[in-house]
Amino acid sequence: MADLSKLRNLYWQIRYHRNKSIKRRYYRYVFKEKQRLIESGVDHEELRLICRVLANRINVHAEKRLEDYRKNRSENPPFS
């Protein structure tokens, strides 16, 4: 998996700040980072699930869906 430290940091900033204009700025940074990761070959669905987990760290259902997706993907690899 690609290095997600920048994405983790951006979502932490979004959760930390209360000012809506600052949050919007960080959401724009997240959008650009997601585009960069997709262009580098990261799986779209996995990236979406990761962002969902990072946006709300206490959402156990999002973490479960990400784990299930990764498990299911490793059992049934996509065609080349």
MARTIKE-636040 format. One line per field, with one value per atom (N, C-alpha, C, O): chain; x, y, z; residue number from 1; residue in one letter. Coordinates in Angstrom, 1 decimal. Example, Ala and Ser with C-alpha at 12.3 -4.5 7.8 and 13.67 -1.06 7.14 Angstrom:
BEGIN
gukol	c(A; A; A; A; A; A; A; A)
c1	c(13.2; 12.3; 13.2; 14.2; 12.8; 13.7; 12.9; 13.4)
c2	c(-5.7; -4.5; -3.3; -3.3; -2.2; -1.1; 0.0; 1.1)
c3	c(7.8; 7.8; 7.8; 8.5; 7.1; 7.1; 7.9; 8.0)
dose	c(1; 1; 1; 1; 2; 2; 2; 2)
kollum	c(A; A; A; A; S; S; S; S)
This chain:
BEGIN
gukol	c(A; A; A; A; A; A; A; A; A; A; A; A; A; A; A; A; A; A; A; A; A; A; A; A; A; A; A; A; A; A; A; A; A; A; A; A; A; A; A; A; A; A; A; A; A; A; A; A; A; A; A; A; A; A; A; A; A; A; A; A; A; A; A; A; A; A; A; A; A; A; A; A; A; A; A; A; A; A; A; A; A; A; A; A; A; A; A; A; A; A; A; A; A; A; A; A; A; A; A; A; A; A; A; A; A; A; A; A; A; A; A; A; A; A; A; A; A; A; A; A; A; A; A; A; A; A; A; A; A; A; A; A; A; A; A; A; A; A; A; A; A; A; A; A; A; A; A; A; A; A; A; A; A; A; A; A; A; A; A; A; A; A; A; A; A; A; A; A; A; A; A; A; A; A; A; A; A; A; A; A; A; A; A; A; A; A; A; A; A; A; A; A; A; A; A; A; A; A; A; A; A; A; A; A; A; A; A; A; A; A; A; A; A; A; A; A; A; A; A; A; A; A; A; A; A; A; A; A; A; A; A; A; A; A; A; A; A; A; A; A; A; A; A; A; A; A; A; A; A; A; A; A; A; A; A; A; A; A; A; A; A; A; A; A; A; A; A; A; A; A; A; A; A; A; A; A; A; A; A; A; A; A; A; A; A; A; A; A; A; A; A; A; A; A; A; A; A; A; A; A; A; A; A; A; A; A; A; A; A; A; A; A; A; A; A; A; A; A; A; A)
c1	c(0.8; 0.0; 0.9; 2.0; 0.4; 1.2; 1.3; 0.6; 2.2; 2.5; 1.3; 1.0; 0.6; -0.6; -0.4; -1.4; 0.8; 1.1; 0.6; 0.1; 0.7; 0.2; -1.3; -1.9; -2.0; -3.4; -3.9; -4.9; -3.2; -3.5; -3.4; -4.2; -2.3; -2.1; -3.2; -3.7; -3.6; -4.6; -5.9; -6.6; -6.3; -7.5; -7.5; -8.5; -6.3; -6.1; -6.4; -7.1; -5.9; -6.1; -7.6; -8.1; -8.3; -9.7; -10.4; -11.3; -10.1; -10.8; -10.4; -11.2; -9.2; -8.7; -9.3; -9.8; -9.4; -9.8; -11.4; -12.1; -11.8; -13.3; -13.7; -14.9; -12.8; -13.1; -13.4; -12.6; -14.6; -15.1; -14.2; -14.0; -13.7; -12.9; -11.5; -11.0; -11.0; -9.8; -10.0; -9.2; -11.2; -11.5; -11.7; -11.2; -12.3; -12.5; -11.2; -11.0; -10.2; -8.9; -8.2; -7.7; -8.4; -7.8; -8.5; -7.9; -9.8; -10.5; -10.1; -10.0; -9.7; -9.1; -7.8; -7.5; -7.0; -5.7; -5.9; -5.2; -6.9; -7.2; -7.6; -7.2; -8.5; -8.9; -7.7; -7.6; -6.8; -5.6; -4.7; -4.1; -4.6; -3.8; -4.4; -3.8; -5.8; -6.5; -6.3; -6.1; -6.3; -6.1; -4.7; -4.5; -3.7; -2.4; -2.2; -1.5; -2.8; -2.7; -3.4; -2.9; -4.6; -5.3; -4.5; -4.4; -3.8; -3.0; -1.8; -1.2; -1.3; -0.2; -0.5; 0.3; -1.8; -2.3; -2.9; -3.1; -3.3; -4.0; -5.4; -6.1; -5.9; -7.3; -8.3; -8.2; -9.2; -10.2; -11.0; -11.2; -11.6; -12.4; -11.7; -12.2; -10.5; -9.7; -9.4; -9.4; -9.0; -8.8; -10.0; -9.9; -11.1; -12.4; -12.6; -13.0; -12.4; -12.6; -11.6; -12.0; -10.4; -9.4; -9.7; -9.6; -10.1; -10.5; -11.7; -11.8; -12.6; -13.8; -13.3; -13.9; -12.4; -11.8; -11.1; -11.2; -10.3; -9.5; -10.3; -10.0; -11.5; -12.3; -13.0; -13.2; -13.3; -13.9; -13.3; -13.6; -12.3; -11.5; -12.3; -11.8; -13.4; -14.2; -15.3; -16.0; -15.3; -16.3; -15.8; -15.1; -16.3; -15.9; -16.4; -15.8; -17.5; -18.1; -17.3; -17.1; -16.7; -15.9; -14.6; -14.1; -14.0; -12.8; -13.1; -12.3; -14.3; -14.7; -14.8; -14.4; -15.4; -15.6; -14.3; -14.1; -13.3; -12.0; -11.3; -10.7; -11.4; -10.7; -11.4; -10.6; -12.7; -13.4; -13.0; -12.8; -12.9; -12.5; -11.1; -10.9; -10.2; -8.8; -8.7; -8.0; -9.5; -9.5; -10.1; -9.5; -11.2; -11.9; -11.0; -11.0; -10.3; -9.5; -8.3; -7.9; -7.8; -6.6; -7.1; -6.3; -8.3; -8.8; -9.2; -9.0; -9.7; -10.1; -9.4; -9.9; -8.1; -7.4; -8.0; -8.5; -8.0; -8.6; -7.7; -6.6; -8.4; -7.7; -6.7; -6.9; -5.6; -4.5; -4.8; -4.0)
c2	c(-1.2; 0.0; 1.2; 1.2; 2.2; 3.5; 4.2; 3.8; 5.1; 5.8; 6.7; 7.6; 6.5; 7.2; 8.2; 8.8; 8.5; 9.4; 10.8; 11.4; 11.3; 12.6; 12.7; 13.7; 11.6; 11.6; 11.5; 12.1; 10.7; 10.6; 12.0; 12.4; 12.7; 14.0; 15.0; 15.7; 15.0; 15.9; 15.6; 16.5; 14.3; 14.0; 14.4; 14.8; 14.3; 14.7; 16.2; 16.6; 17.0; 18.4; 18.7; 19.6; 18.0; 18.2; 17.9; 18.7; 16.8; 16.5; 17.5; 17.8; 18.1; 19.0; 20.4; 20.9; 20.9; 22.3; 22.4; 21.5; 23.5; 23.7; 24.8; 24.9; 25.6; 26.7; 26.0; 25.3; 26.3; 25.7; 26.0; 25.2; 27.3; 27.6; 26.9; 26.5; 26.6; 25.8; 24.4; 23.8; 23.9; 22.5; 22.3; 21.3; 23.3; 23.2; 23.2; 22.5; 24.0; 24.0; 22.7; 22.2; 22.0; 20.7; 19.6; 18.7; 19.8; 18.9; 19.0; 18.1; 20.2; 20.4; 19.7; 19.1; 19.8; 19.1; 17.6; 16.9; 17.1; 15.7; 15.3; 14.2; 16.1; 15.8; 15.6; 14.7; 16.6; 16.5; 15.3; 14.7; 15.0; 13.8; 12.5; 11.6; 12.4; 11.3; 11.1; 10.0; 12.2; 12.2; 11.7; 10.8; 12.1; 11.7; 10.2; 9.5; 9.7; 8.3; 7.4; 6.4; 7.9; 7.1; 7.1; 6.0; 8.2; 8.2; 7.3; 6.8; 7.1; 6.2; 4.8; 3.9; 4.4; 3.1; 2.5; 1.3; 3.3; 2.8; 2.4; 3.1; 1.3; 0.9; 1.9; 2.4; 2.3; 3.3; 3.0; 3.8; 1.8; 1.4; 1.3; 1.8; 0.8; 0.7; 2.1; 2.4; 3.0; 4.4; 5.1; 5.8; 4.8; 5.4; 4.9; 5.6; 3.6; 3.0; 3.5; 3.7; 3.7; 4.2; 5.6; 6.0; 6.4; 7.8; 7.9; 8.7; 6.9; 6.9; 6.5; 7.1; 5.7; 5.3; 6.5; 6.8; 7.2; 8.3; 9.5; 10.3; 9.7; 10.8; 10.7; 11.7; 9.4; 9.2; 8.0; 6.9; 8.3; 7.2; 6.2; 5.1; 6.6; 5.8; 5.0; 4.3; 5.1; 4.3; 2.9; 2.6; 2.0; 0.6; -0.1; -1.0; 0.3; -0.3; 0.0; -0.8; 1.2; 1.6; 0.7; 0.3; 0.5; -0.3; -1.7; -2.4; -2.2; -3.6; -3.8; -4.8; -2.8; -2.9; -2.9; -3.6; -2.0; -2.0; -3.3; -3.8; -3.9; -5.2; -6.3; -7.1; -6.3; -7.3; -7.1; -8.1; -5.9; -5.6; -6.1; -6.8; -5.9; -6.3; -7.8; -8.4; -8.4; -9.9; -10.5; -11.5; -10.0; -10.5; -10.3; -11.1; -9.2; -8.9; -9.8; -10.2; -10.2; -11.1; -12.6; -13.3; -12.9; -14.2; -14.3; -15.4; -13.2; -13.2; -12.1; -11.0; -12.3; -11.3; -10.9; -11.8; -9.6; -9.2; -9.7; -10.1; -9.8; -10.3; -9.3; -8.1; -9.7; -8.8; -8.3; -7.5)
c3	c(0.0; 0.0; 0.0; 0.6; -0.6; -0.8; 0.6; 1.6; 0.7; 1.9; 2.2; 1.4; 3.3; 3.6; 4.8; 5.3; 5.1; 6.3; 6.0; 6.9; 4.8; 4.5; 4.6; 5.1; 4.1; 4.2; 5.7; 6.1; 6.5; 7.9; 8.6; 9.4; 8.3; 8.8; 8.4; 9.3; 7.2; 6.7; 7.4; 7.8; 7.6; 8.3; 9.7; 10.3; 10.3; 11.7; 11.8; 12.7; 10.9; 10.9; 10.7; 11.4; 9.9; 9.7; 11.0; 11.4; 11.7; 13.0; 14.1; 14.9; 14.0; 15.1; 15.0; 16.0; 13.8; 13.6; 13.7; 13.2; 14.2; 14.3; 13.3; 13.0; 12.8; 11.9; 10.5; 10.0; 10.0; 8.8; 7.6; 6.7; 7.5; 6.4; 6.4; 5.3; 7.5; 7.6; 7.3; 6.6; 7.7; 7.4; 5.9; 5.3; 5.2; 3.7; 3.0; 2.1; 3.6; 3.0; 3.0; 2.1; 4.2; 4.3; 3.5; 3.0; 3.3; 2.4; 1.0; 0.2; 0.6; -0.8; -0.9; -1.9; 0.2; 0.2; 0.1; -0.6; 0.8; 0.8; -0.6; -1.1; -1.3; -2.6; -3.6; -4.4; -3.5; -4.3; -4.0; -4.9; -2.7; -2.3; -2.8; -3.3; -2.7; -3.2; -4.7; -5.2; -5.5; -6.9; -7.2; -8.1; -6.4; -6.7; -6.4; -7.1; -5.3; -5.0; -6.1; -6.4; -6.5; -7.6; -8.8; -9.5; -9.2; -10.4; -10.2; -11.2; -9.0; -8.8; -8.7; -8.6; -8.8; -8.9; -7.7; -7.6; -6.7; -5.5; -5.9; -6.7; -5.3; -5.5; -5.0; -3.9; -5.9; -5.6; -4.4; -3.5; -4.3; -3.2; -1.9; -0.9; -1.9; -0.7; -0.2; 1.0; -1.1; -0.7; -0.1; 0.9; -0.7; -0.2; 1.3; 2.2; 1.5; 2.8; 3.8; 5.0; 3.4; 4.3; 4.7; 5.9; 3.7; 4.1; 5.0; 5.9; 4.9; 5.7; 7.2; 8.1; 7.3; 8.6; 9.2; 10.4; 8.4; 8.9; 9.3; 10.2; 8.6; 8.9; 10.3; 11.0; 10.7; 12.0; 12.6; 12.4; 13.5; 14.1; 15.0; 15.2; 15.5; 16.4; 15.7; 16.3; 14.4; 13.6; 13.4; 12.5; 14.2; 14.2; 12.9; 12.4; 12.4; 11.2; 10.0; 9.1; 9.9; 8.8; 8.8; 7.8; 10.0; 10.1; 9.8; 9.1; 10.2; 9.8; 8.3; 7.8; 7.7; 6.2; 5.5; 4.5; 6.0; 5.4; 5.6; 4.6; 6.8; 7.0; 6.1; 5.5; 6.0; 5.2; 3.7; 3.0; 3.3; 1.9; 1.6; 0.6; 2.5; 2.3; 2.3; 1.5; 3.2; 3.3; 2.1; 1.5; 1.6; 0.4; -0.8; -1.7; -0.9; -2.0; -2.1; -3.2; -0.9; -0.9; -1.3; -1.9; -1.0; -1.3; -2.8; -3.4; -3.4; -4.8; -5.5; -5.7; -5.9; -6.6; -7.9; -8.6; -8.3; -9.6; -10.7; -10.6; -11.9; -13.1; -13.5; -13.4; -14.1; -14.6; -15.9; -16.5)
dose	c(1; 1; 1; 1; 2; 2; 2; 2; 3; 3; 3; 3; 4; 4; 4; 4; 5; 5; 5; 5; 6; 6; 6; 6; 7; 7; 7; 7; 8; 8; 8; 8; 9; 9; 9; 9; 10; 10; 10; 10; 11; 11; 11; 11; 12; 12; 12; 12; 13; 13; 13; 13; 14; 14; 14; 14; 15; 15; 15; 15; 16; 16; 16; 16; 17; 17; 17; 17; 18; 18; 18; 18; 19; 19; 19; 19; 20; 20; 20; 20; 21; 21; 21; 21; 22; 22; 22; 22; 23; 23; 23; 23; 24; 24; 24; 24; 25; 25; 25; 25; 26; 26; 26; 26; 27; 27; 27; 27; 28; 28; 28; 28; 29; 29; 29; 29; 30; 30; 30; 30; 31; 31; 31; 31; 32; 32; 32; 32; 33; 33; 33; 33; 34; 34; 34; 34; 35; 35; 35; 35; 36; 36; 36; 36; 37; 37; 37; 37; 38; 38; 38; 38; 39; 39; 39; 39; 40; 40; 40; 40; 41; 41; 41; 41; 42; 42; 42; 42; 43; 43; 43; 43; 44; 44; 44; 44; 45; 45; 45; 45; 46; 46; 46; 46; 47; 47; 47; 47; 48; 48; 48; 48; 49; 49; 49; 49; 50; 50; 50; 50; 51; 51; 51; 51; 52; 52; 52; 52; 53; 53; 53; 53; 54; 54; 54; 54; 55; 55; 55; 55; 56; 56; 56; 56; 57; 57; 57; 57; 58; 58; 58; 58; 59; 59; 59; 59; 60; 60; 60; 60; 61; 61; 61; 61; 62; 62; 62; 62; 63; 63; 63; 63; 64; 64; 64; 64; 65; 65; 65; 65; 66; 66; 66; 66; 67; 67; 67; 67; 68; 68; 68; 68; 69; 69; 69; 69; 70; 70; 70; 70; 71; 71; 71; 71; 72; 72; 72; 72; 73; 73; 73; 73; 74; 74; 74; 74; 75; 75; 75; 75; 76; 76; 76; 76; 77; 77; 77; 77; 78; 78; 78; 78; 79; 79; 79; 79; 80; 80; 80; 80)
kollum	c(M; M; M; M; A; A; A; A; D; D; D; D; L; L; L; L; S; S; S; S; K; K; K; K; L; L; L; L; R; R; R; R; N; N; N; N; L; L; L; L; Y; Y; Y; Y; W; W; W; W; Q; Q; Q; Q; I; I; I; I; R; R; R; R; Y; Y; Y; Y; H; H; H; H; R; R; R; R; N; N; N; N; K; K; K; K; S; S; S; S; I; I; I; I; K; K; K; K; R; R; R; R; R; R; R; R; Y; Y; Y; Y; Y; Y; Y; Y; R; R; R; R; Y; Y; Y; Y; V; V; V; V; F; F; F; F; K; K; K; K; E; E; E; E; K; K; K; K; Q; Q; Q; Q; R; R; R; R; L; L; L; L; I; I; I; I; E; E; E; E; S; S; S; S; G; G; G; G; V; V; V; V; D; D; D; D; H; H; H; H; E; E; E; E; E; E; E; E; L; L; L; L; R; R; R; R; L; L; L; L; I; I; I; I; C; C; C; C; R; R; R; R; V; V; V; V; L; L; L; L; A; A; A; A; N; N; N; N; R; R; R; R; I; I; I; I; N; N; N; N; V; V; V; V; H; H; H; H; A; A; A; A; E; E; E; E; K; K; K; K; R; R; R; R; L; L; L; L; E; E; E; E; D; D; D; D; Y; Y; Y; Y; R; R; R; R; K; K; K; K; N; N; N; N; R; R; R; R; S; S; S; S; E; E; E; E; N; N; N; N; P; P; P; P; P; P; P; P; F; F; F; F; S; S; S; S)
